[in-house]
């Protein structure tokens, strides 16, 4: 059985928000064109080792670019807050990796505990 950790509430809140910010980024990325800048369509030449192509991209509009920039900034801020949280210094160095992994999956564990 995996070790259990008593994570501080601000740390789990930051991890939960990070998970949500990353999901929001994925949603925006699926919606916007493949290129941030306007680019012409392209495809690989006939002798390429793998055929690939992209349609023309009008680029991201200002609103989408601002939303992506805001989410990326928040993602970095949250990741920094998690990594530098004082909680990690309370653990033995050999336990930090397992604890960080447990934090990444604590939401899944809470869902499993709630359904039991």
Backbone as CSV, one residue per row, in Angstrom:
resi,resn,N_x,N_y,N_z,CA_x,CA_y,CA_z,C_x,C_y,C_z
1,UNK,0.839,-1.178,0.000,0.000,0.000,0.000,0.883,1.240,0.000
2,UNK,0.497,2.245,-0.748,1.267,3.474,-0.854,1.198,4.260,0.444
3,UNK,2.260,4.982,0.715,2.300,5.807,1.924,1.264,6.915,1.841
4,UNK,0.776,7.309,3.005,-0.205,8.389,3.096,0.495,9.610,3.679
5,UNK,0.170,10.781,3.151,0.808,12.011,3.600,-0.256,12.989,4.067
6,UNK,0.082,13.755,5.060,-0.817,14.772,5.590,-0.450,16.111,4.937
7,UNK,-0.902,16.283,3.684,-0.562,17.488,2.943,-1.296,18.690,3.520
8,UNK,-0.624,19.854,3.603,-1.314,21.072,4.028,-2.397,21.450,3.009
9,UNK,-3.449,22.079,3.470,-4.575,22.430,2.612,-4.157,23.355,1.464
10,UNK,-3.268,24.318,1.734,-2.866,25.228,0.655,-2.103,24.496,-0.442
11,UNK,-1.395,23.441,-0.079,-0.664,22.652,-1.069,-1.628,21.838,-1.936
12,UNK,-2.604,21.196,-1.318,-3.578,20.430,-2.111,-4.450,21.365,-2.943
13,UNK,-4.771,22.539,-2.412,-5.542,23.514,-3.190,-4.765,23.965,-4.425
14,UNK,-3.473,24.210,-4.255,-2.636,24.612,-5.387,-2.557,23.494,-6.420
15,UNK,-2.429,22.247,-5.974,-2.375,21.118,-6.903,-3.691,20.968,-7.650
16,UNK,-4.807,21.122,-6.937,-6.117,21.032,-7.596,-6.292,22.140,-8.634
17,UNK,-5.879,23.358,-8.277,-6.006,24.456,-9.233,-5.089,24.234,-10.429
18,UNK,-3.894,23.707,-10.199,-2.971,23.418,-11.300,-3.585,22.402,-12.261
19,UNK,-4.201,21.375,-11.710,-4.861,20.378,-12.553,-5.956,21.035,-13.396
20,UNK,-6.732,21.940,-12.793,-7.806,22.620,-13.511,-7.255,23.576,-14.570
21,UNK,-6.207,24.303,-14.239,-5.598,25.225,-15.208,-5.079,24.452,-16.416
22,UNK,-4.462,23.313,-16.179,-3.950,22.503,-17.294,-5.093,21.955,-18.146
23,UNK,-6.194,21.587,-17.522,-7.367,21.137,-18.281,-7.944,22.290,-19.101
24,UNK,-7.991,23.474,-18.514,-8.480,24.649,-19.242,-7.586,24.983,-20.428
25,UNK,-6.279,24.865,-20.238,-5.346,25.098,-21.342,-5.587,24.107,-22.471
26,UNK,-5.772,22.848,-22.142,-6.029,21.842,-23.170,-7.310,22.162,-23.946
27,UNK,-8.323,22.635,-23.252,-9.578,23.008,-23.905,-9.347,24.149,-24.890
28,UNK,-8.600,25.149,-24.470,-8.318,26.284,-25.358,-7.468,25.830,-26.535
29,UNK,-6.435,25.023,-26.282,-5.571,24.548,-27.366,-6.352,23.753,-28.415
30,UNK,-7.342,23.010,-27.996,-8.148,22.248,-28.962,-9.009,23.171,-29.822
31,UNK,-9.338,24.336,-29.287,-10.239,25.262,-29.965,-9.512,26.182,-30.948
32,UNK,-8.291,26.578,-30.636,-7.586,27.566,-31.451,-6.895,26.907,-32.643
33,UNK,-6.543,27.703,-33.662,-5.794,27.157,-34.794,-4.444,26.596,-34.336
34,UNK,-3.851,25.762,-35.145,-2.622,25.077,-34.768,-1.436,26.023,-34.606
35,UNK,-1.454,27.180,-35.247,-0.339,28.118,-35.155,-0.787,29.423,-34.498
36,UNK,0.042,29.939,-33.609,-0.277,31.211,-32.959,-0.214,32.364,-33.953
37,UNK,0.656,32.257,-34.923,0.817,33.280,-35.960,0.196,32.791,-37.259
38,UNK,-0.285,33.705,-38.099,-0.821,33.270,-39.401,0.271,32.576,-40.227
39,UNK,-0.046,31.391,-40.723,0.896,30.639,-41.562,0.141,29.974,-42.706
40,UNK,0.852,29.824,-43.821,0.276,29.144,-44.979,0.186,27.641,-44.723
41,UNK,-0.657,26.991,-45.483,-0.754,25.534,-45.416,0.564,24.940,-45.900
42,UNK,0.864,23.729,-45.455,2.071,23.052,-45.912,1.876,21.547,-45.869
43,UNK,2.698,20.869,-46.636,2.771,19.409,-46.555,4.165,18.978,-46.934
44,UNK,4.561,17.813,-46.434,5.901,17.318,-46.699,6.009,16.900,-48.160
45,UNK,7.239,16.860,-48.638,7.445,16.443,-50.034,7.259,14.932,-50.164
46,UNK,7.188,14.450,-51.374,6.839,13.047,-51.626,7.861,12.049,-51.100
47,UNK,9.105,12.457,-50.875,10.138,11.543,-50.383,10.362,11.651,-48.876
48,UNK,9.508,12.345,-48.195,9.666,12.489,-46.742,9.473,11.131,-46.076
49,UNK,10.158,10.904,-44.990,10.053,9.603,-44.314,8.688,9.409,-43.689
50,UNK,7.979,10.517,-43.429,6.617,10.425,-42.910,5.815,11.593,-43.478
51,UNK,4.724,11.265,-44.101,3.889,12.316,-44.675,3.219,13.129,-43.571
52,UNK,3.204,14.434,-43.738,2.550,15.318,-42.777,2.067,16.552,-43.508
53,UNK,1.030,17.167,-42.975,0.524,18.397,-43.566,-0.244,19.178,-42.520
54,UNK,-0.429,20.445,-42.792,-1.232,21.326,-41.941,-2.017,22.266,-42.844
55,UNK,-3.249,22.558,-42.464,-4.017,23.544,-43.231,-3.494,24.946,-42.902
56,UNK,-3.900,25.920,-43.689,-3.523,27.308,-43.398,-4.072,27.687,-42.024
57,UNK,-3.309,28.497,-41.313,-3.725,28.935,-39.986,-3.883,30.453,-39.977
58,UNK,-5.037,30.932,-39.529,-5.198,32.383,-39.418,-4.494,32.948,-38.190
59,UNK,-3.970,32.089,-37.332,-3.343,32.528,-36.081,-4.389,32.683,-34.999
60,UNK,-3.906,32.924,-33.795,-4.810,33.108,-32.664,-5.320,34.535,-32.646
61,UNK,-6.572,34.716,-32.265,-7.051,36.086,-32.105,-6.542,36.624,-30.757
62,UNK,-6.673,37.926,-30.564,-6.111,38.575,-29.371,-6.709,38.012,-28.082
63,UNK,-7.996,37.709,-28.100,-8.653,37.186,-26.898,-8.107,35.800,-26.533
64,UNK,-7.958,34.920,-27.527,-7.404,33.587,-27.262,-5.953,33.686,-26.804
65,UNK,-5.165,34.541,-27.447,-3.764,34.707,-27.058,-3.656,35.200,-25.620
66,UNK,-4.518,36.131,-25.232,-4.502,36.650,-23.862,-4.902,35.569,-22.867
67,UNK,-5.913,34.767,-23.219,-6.362,33.683,-22.338,-5.263,32.642,-22.156
68,UNK,-4.585,32.281,-23.232,-3.499,31.309,-23.155,-2.348,31.870,-22.322
69,UNK,-2.007,33.129,-22.529,-0.934,33.746,-21.747,-1.297,33.774,-20.257
70,UNK,-2.543,34.109,-19.943,-2.981,34.144,-18.548,-2.896,32.754,-17.916
71,UNK,-3.382,31.738,-18.647,-3.354,30.380,-18.109,-1.930,29.855,-17.962
72,UNK,-1.075,30.154,-18.932,0.321,29.711,-18.834,1.017,30.354,-17.636
73,UNK,0.777,31.637,-17.436,1.376,32.335,-16.298,0.891,31.730,-14.987
74,UNK,-0.406,31.470,-14.905,-0.953,30.867,-13.689,-0.386,29.468,-13.468
75,UNK,-0.216,28.705,-14.540,0.354,27.364,-14.444,1.765,27.411,-13.860
76,UNK,2.583,28.331,-14.345,3.954,28.473,-13.837,3.940,28.907,-12.375
77,UNK,3.089,29.865,-12.034,3.005,30.334,-10.644,2.607,29.205,-9.697
78,UNK,1.620,28.419,-10.099,1.177,27.319,-9.254,2.248,26.237,-9.128
79,UNK,2.886,25.893,-10.238,3.943,24.885,-10.203,5.079,25.345,-9.293
80,UNK,5.427,26.619,-9.373,6.478,27.149,-8.512,6.066,27.103,-7.044
81,UNK,4.828,27.454,-6.759,4.343,27.421,-5.371,4.358,25.996,-4.818
82,UNK,4.011,25.029,-5.656,4.002,23.630,-5.213,5.425,23.132,-4.966
83,UNK,6.295,23.388,-5.896,7.664,22.871,-5.801,8.439,23.487,-4.639
84,UNK,8.175,24.747,-4.348,8.931,25.435,-3.295,8.196,25.461,-1.953
85,UNK,7.114,24.733,-1.840,6.331,24.741,-0.601,7.179,24.194,0.547
86,UNK,7.085,24.810,1.724,7.875,24.359,2.882,7.578,22.920,3.324
87,UNK,6.443,22.384,2.945,6.098,21.010,3.341,7.176,20.014,2.936
88,UNK,7.771,20.201,1.760,8.738,19.225,1.256,9.958,19.115,2.160
89,UNK,10.324,20.208,2.819,11.504,20.153,3.700,11.224,19.392,5.000
90,UNK,9.951,19.105,5.269,9.623,18.327,6.471,9.773,16.826,6.247
91,UNK,10.029,16.424,5.024,10.167,15.008,4.681,11.634,14.624,4.554
92,UNK,11.898,13.354,4.745,13.246,12.843,4.481,13.491,12.940,2.974
93,UNK,14.710,13.274,2.575,14.984,13.444,1.144,14.550,12.252,0.287
94,UNK,14.658,11.054,0.808,14.263,9.870,0.045,12.760,9.707,-0.112
95,UNK,11.986,10.468,0.652,10.529,10.362,0.592,9.862,11.430,-0.275
96,UNK,10.621,12.429,-0.670,10.032,13.570,-1.387,9.427,13.144,-2.719
97,UNK,10.107,12.327,-3.477,9.595,11.921,-4.784,8.263,11.182,-4.651
98,UNK,8.186,10.241,-3.726,6.935,9.497,-3.516,5.827,10.424,-3.039
99,UNK,6.166,11.390,-2.194,5.162,12.331,-1.696,4.657,13.236,-2.818
100,UNK,5.554,13.705,-3.670,5.131,14.543,-4.792,4.224,13.760,-5.742
101,UNK,4.549,12.515,-5.948,3.691,11.679,-6.785,2.328,11.495,-6.127
102,UNK,2.314,11.283,-4.822,1.047,11.130,-4.093,0.221,12.412,-4.183
103,UNK,0.874,13.568,-4.136,0.152,14.836,-4.253,-0.508,14.957,-5.621
104,UNK,0.209,14.551,-6.660,-0.355,14.626,-8.016,-1.618,13.774,-8.134
105,UNK,-1.684,12.703,-7.357,-2.813,11.780,-7.452,-3.765,11.871,-6.271
106,UNK,-3.602,12.880,-5.417,-4.448,12.953,-4.219,-5.919,13.158,-4.574
107,UNK,-6.191,13.857,-5.676,-7.578,14.080,-6.082,-8.254,12.742,-6.425
108,UNK,-7.541,11.896,-7.141,-8.072,10.574,-7.473,-8.333,9.773,-6.205
109,UNK,-7.425,9.887,-5.248,-7.596,9.163,-3.994,-8.808,9.674,-3.222
110,UNK,-8.993,10.989,-3.210,-10.165,11.565,-2.537,-11.452,11.097,-3.198
111,UNK,-11.465,11.014,-4.521,-12.644,10.544,-5.242,-12.929,9.088,-4.895
112,UNK,-11.881,8.279,-4.813,-12.042,6.863,-4.474,-12.544,6.711,-3.040
113,UNK,-12.001,7.526,-2.126,-12.429,7.458,-0.735,-13.878,7.897,-0.576
114,UNK,-14.298,8.883,-1.347,-15.666,9.395,-1.264,-16.683,8.383,-1.803
115,UNK,-16.254,7.580,-2.776,-17.186,6.604,-3.354,-17.253,5.304,-2.540
116,UNK,-16.336,5.148,-1.578,-16.328,3.937,-0.747,-17.353,4.000,0.350
